[in-house]
Amino acid sequence: QKEVEQNSGPLSVPEGAIASLNCTYSDRGSQSFFWYRQYSGKSPELIMSIYSNGDKEDGRFTAQLNKASQYVSLLIRDSQPSDSATYLCAVRHGQNFVFGPGTRLSVLP
Amino acid sequence: EAGVAQSPRYKIIEKRQSVAFWCNPISGHATLYWYQQILGQGPKLLIQFQNNGVVDDSQLPKDRFSAERLKGVDSTLKIQPAKLEDSAVYLCASSLEGGGYTEAFFGQGTRLTVV
């Protein structure tokens, strides 16, 4: 069974700080990695995808991938209260698309 | 571009009753997924279709759940009979294809409550 693990949180950060969300995966052959944001009572919304080792930046979001360590992270700079949500890590290997349990982020005003 | 459409948004049924959910994927998306998300957990894949063929249904409780995707477009997920533990949000997602580097996009989900 391919697994994706995340700290469930909650992770609390003050407004304006950097939030760091982490994800590890078990399948070394995984090809692509995604971060979804899910507000309470809503469906997951894709915010970032990353396929190669290193960093990928999009606005206040930076995804980092280290395939050797089987680790992917999401940094949110200048965190805002509107960033408070659950962040889901998803990993694709071939036809399989597996989600982690999510990390709940709370940004305190 | 229209997103993934699901209906109904909410459903309350008694245990042992049956229920069906409908999903219309993004136009042109060959792959369709049904996920079950229990409160506080990540989405769990129930079944994945590539066009109208099943790619993965290893976690589908086949004694009570069934799904079909006739003509490779719309899909229906059915539960019969429902149990209390089936209370969850049922999410439909679609992607252009099933592998490689393609992203998946979700519908709004159907929140099922079994009482």
Contacts between the chains, C-beta under 8 A, distances in Angstrom:
chain1	res1	chain2	res2	distance
A	4	B	42	7.7
A	6	B	42	8.0
A	31	B	99	7.9
A	31	B	100	6.4
A	31	B	101	6.6
A	32	B	100	7.0
A	32	B	101	4.6
A	32	B	102	7.9
A	34	B	103	6.5
A	34	B	104	7.7
A	36	B	106	8.0
A	42	B	108	7.6
A	43	B	89	7.9
A	43	B	91	5.9
A	43	B	106	4.3
A	43	B	107	6.4
A	43	B	108	5.3
A	43	B	109	4.8
A	44	B	43	7.0
A	44	B	91	7.4
A	44	B	106	5.1
A	45	B	106	7.4
A	46	B	103	5.6
A	46	B	104	7.6
A	46	B	105	6.5
A	49	B	101	7.5
A	49	B	103	5.7
A	51	B	101	5.4
A	88	B	42	5.7
A	88	B	43	7.3
A	90	B	104	7.6
A	92	B	99	7.3
A	92	B	100	7.6
A	92	B	101	7.5
A	92	B	102	7.8
A	94	B	99	5.2
A	95	B	48	6.8
A	95	B	50	7.7
A	95	B	55	5.2
A	95	B	56	6.4
A	95	B	98	4.8
A	95	B	99	5.3
A	96	B	56	7.0
A	97	B	33	6.8
A	97	B	45	7.0
A	97	B	48	7.6
A	97	B	95	7.9
A	97	B	104	6.1
A	98	B	45	7.2
A	99	B	35	7.6
A	99	B	42	4.1
A	99	B	43	4.7
A	99	B	44	7.6
A	100	B	42	5.3
A	101	B	41	5.7
A	101	B	42	4.4
A	102	B	41	7.6
A	102	B	42	5.1
